[in-house]
């Protein structure tokens, strides 16, 4: 590998181990509902206050365009106006059913556009899912797990000396997965002799290499960070770019017409296979296993904890794949927004029931910590609440209202810290 590619790989690995964070801009558009908790009763009217700042001061005579309407749906109100005094109040109307009403602002300053949104929640704790629960949901997944159990793990580990630290050994690992697939990841094991709890790190959407969770391994945990595509996770970055724009482009919809061949069947069962490997390690303490991730990884955290009784705790950030059928009922559905456009296939709709996070959430039996914001445009809060409200197991939700599809360090510290604390009780 050339020196340039080595540096590029290092940068990709650094980026892949942290969740994306909000980006600051020179001109700041501020918009918020008047309720400090951004939450309203159905039928209660909401007003959004808009101000545009530069260098900390409100800008006058700024041209803005705004839209108001249910998230991800056609706006109910659109207008272009000028902020004569640097601020204005927009009448957002109301919602008569539980859901989210979004105000999107675009301000034009010196020929450049700056966008900001704010989202009012109407009785979010009352949002119910739209996705149907198949009668044979449990049988379907029990059969899949039984098929997986017959396949030897056949794990192969390769030490990565360049990534090892004074306290941790780091390995590239691959094992036999479901349906003749191989599962790859980065394993981090404390060097000090002893027995340790384990954490499975499941990935967000996309195709990329991984660096492993060395930080938590240095805190006394065995960690395994996996990929989901049956590709080694330590290759040249160009490989993943080619796959993401080529063979794996649009993978969340692959074989959606057939529940037995849908792309995520192998993915979900291979998360269980990752736990087969983790719990079989001689360093594992035999009792304490957790799973964590964000976005697609948030979905996989819930799915894995629901499918695998060995998981004792889960931490999920802005979970995807929740209530994906929402669009068929006139409201936002979860990423990957499979049913946003017509026509909708009946076979695909039927398949969705077997893979929607809502239906796994209903079966959760272990404590979980969750976090998201009202402004998420990738995983709409309507979809995430549909899953969260379906959970009967112990649960906590850490809301950062302004957050979109990004995470603040405080969220990572809180959820990661909570998970480590639970596993070491």
Protein Blocks (a to p, Z undefined) as FASTA:
>chain_A
ZZklmmmmmmmmmmmmpccdddddfbdcddddfblnlpacehiacdddddddeehiaceh
iacddddddehiacfbdcddddfkopacddebiafbecdddddddddeehiacddddddd
ehkllpccfbdcdfklmmmmmmmmmmmmmpcfkiacdddfklpcfkbccdddddddehhi
acdddddddfbgcddddddddddedddddebjfklmmnopacddddfkopafkbcfklmm
mmmmmmmgoklmgoklpmklgfklmmmmmmmmmmmmmmmpfkbgolaccdddehjlmmmm
mmmmmmpmkbmbdcdehiehihkllmmnopacddehlmlpccddfklmmmmmmmgmklmm
mmpcbdcdddddfklcklgfklmmmmmmmpmbdcdddddfklccdddfklmmmmmmmmmm
mmmZZ
